[in-house]
Amino acid sequence: MLRKLSIVAFAAMLAAAPLPVLAQSKKDSVVMAMALEPPGLDPTNAAAAAIAEVTLYNIYETLTKINEDGSVSPLLAESWTASPDLKTYTFKLHKGVKFHNGEPFDSAAVKFSFERNGAPTSTNKDKSLYQAFEKVEAPDADTVVITLKYGEPNLPFLLGQASGSIVEPKSAATNVTQPVGTGPYQLSAWAKGSSITLSKWAGYRNASAIKLSKVTIRFISDPAAQAAALLSGDVDAFPRVAAQRTLAQFKADPRFNVMVGGSRAKTIVGINEKKKPLDDVRVRRAILAAIDRKAMIDGAVDGFGTPIGSFYVPGALGYVDTTGINPYDPEKAKKLLAEAGVTTPLELSLKLPPPSYARQGGEILAAQLAKVGIVAKIENVEWAQWLSQVFAANGPHNYDLTIVSHVEPFDLVKITEPDYYLGYNNEAFNALYKQIVATPDEAGRAKLLGDAQRMLATDAVAGFLYQPQLITITNKKLKGVWKEVPQFENDFSTWYWE
């Protein structure tokens, strides 16, 4: 009996004693969402920005890395030097790096990747850059020498983009669905139409610095559903979320961190200049004169944009304000159409990709054009259709007008490409661009960049609308997510839970 009482007393004493605090391990997984599903997972063979949002710096790596402030630092290259004329760059590579399949990363892989990017059959979105390489040499396993046909002051930045991802030669052909890179994450699952899951790669050279072991990326295109997923806690982070109309709600909720960041993106009305009467500059100027940029920014992105007048944005080297070259003037638009001999109503197709800025902007554009006698017949298409019908390098460029946001910085070179979807082939502009990249001093380059912006505005190459301001919403405890957006990427190596 005494023994039984002792046991009861001991149990009571244990119950009354304070329990030890159990160590709580930090979360090591995250659920991120993005609006669009990538069409594949090889950023070197397709233009969709969604591919980079999943793969850049996560699955694949590049010689250089573009940081949040737009600066460039070493990644697969530990250092580089440039010749005074900026035509020759020598990269020293990190040693001991491997691809996910165990193959060594070396200068041969870099040479293969860059030559593949510039091959005649290449579908790389920056093919023209790699075709400007006179040669790529690999004098030893740890050195790559790139010789260009012309000087390129921005080469270290350009090689940090997703199109410069280094691929493993033996696996390159299957990277669209089975990506192999040198990055800290590997693809572990892809539920088409729903989500992609990345898992931390134990063989990464600096695996201990990677805090998240798993990243699930969900695809949510509808703005209302995007907000609901965040509010319910189903999603931890939504970079570039379409939450303009619900922003006040998120700002007032202590669970969230709301960041509004700048971008180098340019949202434009693409005009197919290979089609009549759009090959007439007066017709293109009429289209621009019909567009009220402020109404477009207010209606399409709820005011989160800065007006632009050329294919260039505030904050970039040599930016000049060209919005006054083609101001909103509906009466002038009507006169220009009459001068060009256009009989109204003029019917034009307006092909719109899925993002809300394009679909909402398209409705506003159609209403504005109707006031000057242009009937824009809206056709909503999926990204795959838009890429093949509108944007594809080899055509057919089957459209009259479109709305799209070009998210890459330093992409004036695209305007010089003979098969670019806008159809603007101007030898004077091409010569000016060559002069820009051949000018090593920054001040001289800035002046020429101003000339280029004015030329594109004067020639009404496109309906230049606005520079987007992009919203990112995260769980307040999730750290390392970028506010600024020098390019579309989600570098999970910097993410961690507080």
N, C-alpha and C positions, 0 to 999 in steps of 0.2 A: 504493500500500500504506500509506504514511504517512497519507494522507488518510483511508483506511478506518479505521485505528486511532484517529485523532483523533475520528472520529464515534462509534466504540464507546465511547471514553473519556468523551466528552461525555454520551453516553446514560447511562453508568454513574453519572456525577456527578449527573445529574438525578434518577436513581432514588434515590440516597443522600440527596439534599437533602430537608429537611422540606417537605411540601406546605403551601401557604397554607390557613388555616382558612377554609372557605367560609361565608359568612353564612347562617345558618339562619333562614328566615322563620317566624314563629309560625303555628300552625294558625289558620285563619280559618273553620272549619266545625265543627259539633257535631251529634251525634245524641242527641236527648232521647227519653225514652219516657214515656207516660202510660197509665193503665189503660183509659180509655174513649175511643172515637172520637166526635168531635162529630157531631151529626145534621146540622149545617149550619154556615155561617160568618158568620151574622148574629146577634150577641149581643143585638140590640135586639128580636128577635122570638121568642125561645125561652128557656126557663129552664135548659137543661143547662149545668152549670158547665164542662164540657169545652170549650164554645165560647170562653169567656173564657180558658181555659188556652192556647189557640192564638192568639187574636186580640187580646186586650187589651194595649194599649201597643205592640203589634207591627205589626198591620195597621191597626187603628183607634186613635184617640186620643180622649180626653175633655177637658173643660175643665180638670179638676183631676186630680191624680195621687195615689193612695194609696201611701205608702211602706211599707217593711218594718216600721217601728215603729208603723204606724197613723196617722202624721201625714199631712197633706195639703199638697201643694205645687202651684204653677201648672204647667199643661201647655199646652193650646191657649189658655187664658186666661193673660195675664201677671199679672193682679191682679184682686181683687174686693173689694167693700165690701158691708156689710149694714146695713139700717135697725135702729134700736134694738129694734123689736118682732120682728125676724127674719122679716118678711114680704116684704121687698123686697131683692133681691140684684142688684148691678150688676157685670157682668163686662167687663173690658177685654181684648180679644182680641189675640193676636200677629198682626202684619202680615206679609204676603208668604208665607203658608203656602198650599200647594197640595195638592189631592187627587192620588192616583195617576194619574187620567185627565186631569190638567192643569187641571181646574176650580179656581177660587179658593175657599179656605176663608174664610168671612166670617160675619157675624151672620145672614144669610139662611139659611145652612146649619144653624146652631144652632137658629134658630126652627123651621125645617122638621123637624129631628130631634126636638125636644122635643114639638112639636105632633103629630107622627106617633106618638110613644110614648104619648101620652095620648088618641089618637083612639078612638072607640067600637069600631072594628074592630081595634085594637092587640092584639097578643099579647105585648107586652113584659112581662117578669116583674115589673117595678116600675111597671106601668101606673097603680096608685093614686097613686103619687108625682106623676106627670106630670098626672094628672087633678086634683091639688090645686093646679096652677098656675092662678091666675086669668087671667093673660095672660103672653105672652112677647113683648117688644117689641125691635125692632132700630132704634133711632133713627139709627144710622149703621153703616157697614160693620164697624166695629171695636168696637161696643158692644152688649151684650145686657142687657136688664133683665127679671128674672123677678119677678113679683108672685104670692105664694102666698095661698091662702084662709086659711091659718093659719101661725103661726110655725114654722120648721123649723131648729133649731140645727145639725143635721147635714147641711144641704144640700151644702156643699162636698165632704164625704166621699161622700155618696150619688151625686153627679154624677161621681165618679171611678170608679164601678163600670162594668162592661161594658155594662149596660143603658143607660148614658148616652153611649155611643159616638156621635160625630158622623159622620153619613153624608152622602154627596154625593147631592143630590136626584135627579139624572137616573139614577143607577145603583142607587138604594136597592132597587128591586124585584128585582134580580138578585144582591144581596149574599150570599144563602145559598150560592151556588156560585161567584160571581165577585166576591169582596169588593173594595171600593174604599174606602180610608181615607186618612189623612194620615200614617200611621205609617212607621217606618223599614224595614218589610218588606212584600213583596208575595207573594201566593200564586203559586208557580211550578209545583206539581204536587200532585195529590191522587189517590193510588192507594187507592180505596175499600177499606176493610177492612184496610189495611196501613200507610199512612204519608201524611203531608203534608209538603211541602217549601216552605219560605219562603226567598226570596232578598232580599238587601239592595237597597233602592231607591236608585238613584244620585241621584234628585231630592229626597231628604229634606233638610230645611233644615239639619240638623247631621250630614250623612252621614259626615264624617271622624271623628266620635266613636263610630261604630258599628263594633265590632271584628270581629264575625262576618259573613261574606258569605253564608253558607248555614246554615240550620237544618233538619234533618230530624227529624220527630216521628213516632215509631213507636207503634203501639197494641198493648199487651201486657196482657191482662186477668188471666191466670193468675199467682198469686204465685210459684210455682216457676219459671215461665218468666221472670218479671221478674228474679229473682235470677240466673238463668243468663245472661241477656243482659248484666247488669252484670259478672259474673265473667269472662265471655268477652271483654269489651272491645267487644262489638257496640254497646253503649249507653254514652255518656259521662255522662249525668245522668238520674236518675229522681226527680223531685219527687213527694212523697206516695206513695212506693212501699209496697207491702204486704210489708215485709221484717221484720216483728216477730220471726218465728221464726228468721230467719237473721242477725239483727243482730250477734250476737257474732262471726260469721265475717267480716263486713265491717269491724267495728271492729278486728279483729286483722290485717287486710290493709293494708299500707302504701300500696297503690295508691289507696285510697278515702278520701274525706272523708264522715263520717256526721254528719248534723245532725238532732236531734230538736227540733222547734219547736212553739210554742203556736199555737192557732188560735182563731177566733171561731165555729167550727162547733158545731152542736148536733145530736147523733144522737138521734133520737126513735122511739118507736113511734107512728105516726100512727093515729088512731082516727076513723072516719067517724061523726060525731055525727048525721048525717042519717038513719042507719039504726037501727031498733029492734033490740035493747034498748040500743044504745050511746048513745042520746039521754038515758038515765037516768044521772045523775052517780054513782049508787051502783055501777052496772056498770063505769063507767070507773075509779072508785076501786078496785074489786075487781081490775081488770086491773093497775093500778099496784101494788097490794099483793101481787100474785103475782110481781112482777118483782124478782129479786135483782140489783141493779145491779152489784155487785162480780163476781158470776159472769158477768154479761153482758160486762163490760169484759175480764175475764180470758179468756173463751172467744172473743169476737168479734174483739178487737183485742190479745190477749195482754198485757193490762194497760196499754196505752197510751191511757189516758183518765182524766178526772176526773169523778166523779158530779155530775149536775145534777138539780135538782128542778123547773125551770121552763124557759121558752123564752129563756134568758139564761145567760151564762157568766161564770166568774171572770175578773176583769181588766177587765170592762166597767163603765162608770160606773153606780154605784148597785147593784152586784151584792149580793144577799143569798142566804144558803144556805137553800134551801127543801127540801132532801132529806128533812127530818124531817116534812114535811106528809103525804107518802104513803110511809111506810117499808115495807120488805119484811115482810110478815106474812100468810102463806098462810091461816091460820085466819080472820083478819079478812076476807080475800078471799071465803072460803066464806060467811061470815055476811052480807056485803054482797050477794052474789048471791041469797041466800035472802030477804033483806029486799026486794029488788027484784022478787021473785016469779019469778025465772029458774029454769026447770027444767034441771038438768044431766043429761047433758052438753050444753053450749051450743056449737054449731058455728059457727065464724067463718072467713072466708077470710083468708089472710095472703099478700098479694102482695109479692114481694121483687124489687127491681131487681138488676142484675148485681154491684155491688161486693161484695168478700169480707166486709166488715163486716156487710152486710145478709144475705147468704146464711148465713154462720156464725151471726150473731146470731139469724136466724130459727129455726134449729134449736134454739138454747138457749131462745128465747122459747116455742116450741111445747112444749118439755119442761116449762118452768116453769108455763105455763098449764094443762097437762094435770093437774097436781097439785091444782088447785082446781076441776076440772070443766069447763074450757074446751078444746074441741078446735079447734086452729088448723090449718086445712088449707092447707098451703104450696103456693103457685103461683109458680114462678120465671118472671119475664118480662124481656124486653129493655127497654132504656131507652125506646125509642119507644113501646112498649106501656104502660109505667109512666106516662109523661108523658100519654098520651092517655086511659088508663083511670082513673088515680088522681088525677093532679095538675092536669089541664087546667082552666083558669079556668071554662069553661062546662060542666064535667062531662064524662062522666056520673058521675064519682067512684064507679066500680064496684068497690068494695072494702070490707072491714070493718077490717082491720088492715094496716099496712105498716111497714117500717123504712127510714128515710132520714136522711141527714145534711144539714142545712140549713147551707150554708157562708157565707152572707152575714151580715155584722155589721149591727147597727141595723135588724133586720127585724121588730121587734115590730108594725110597721104591717100586716104581712101578716095578722095575726090579726084585724084589723078588717075585712078585705075580705069582703063578703057571700057571694061565691062561692068562698072559699078552701076547699081540699080537706078540711080538718078539720071544717068545718061548724059551727064555734063562732060563733054570732051573739049577742053579749051587749052590749046597749046600755050597760050600766054600764062594761064594759071599754072600749068605743069612746069614751065620754065621758072616761074616765080617760086614754086615750091622747091625746086632743085637749088635755087639760090639761097633759100632759107636754110636748108640743111647743110649747105656748103659754107655757111657763115659761122665760124667758130666763136666769135665774141657775142655775148648775150645781148648787148645793147643793139648791135646791128641786126641781130636775129629778131628782136622784139619789133623793130621798125618795119621789117619786111613782113612779119606776121600781121601787123596792122594793115599793110597793103593787101595782103591775102584776104583778110576779113572783109575789107571794103569791096574787093572785086567780087567775092561770092554774094555779097548783099546786093550790089549793083546789078549783077546778072540774074538775081532772083533764082538762085540755084535750087532753093527749097523754100517752103514757108517756115522760117525760123521762128519758133514759138517761145520757149522758156527753158531755163536751167532748173531742173527739179530740186526741191529740198526734200530729203528723204527721212522718213520717220522709222525709228527702231524702238520697239517696246520689249522690255525684258522683266523677268522676275527680279526684284530688287536685290536678291542675294546672289544673283549670277553676275560674275565680274569678267572683265577682259573683252567684252563685246564692243566693237567699234562704233563711234558716233559718226565720224566723217567717212565719206565713201569715195576715195580716189579711184576705185574700180570696184566692180561687184565681186565680192569674195566674203567668205566666212571662215576666218582662220581659227579653227577649233583648238589649235595648240596654245592659244592665249586665254582660252575660256576656263573658268574654275568657279566653284561654289564657295561663298564666304563662310 
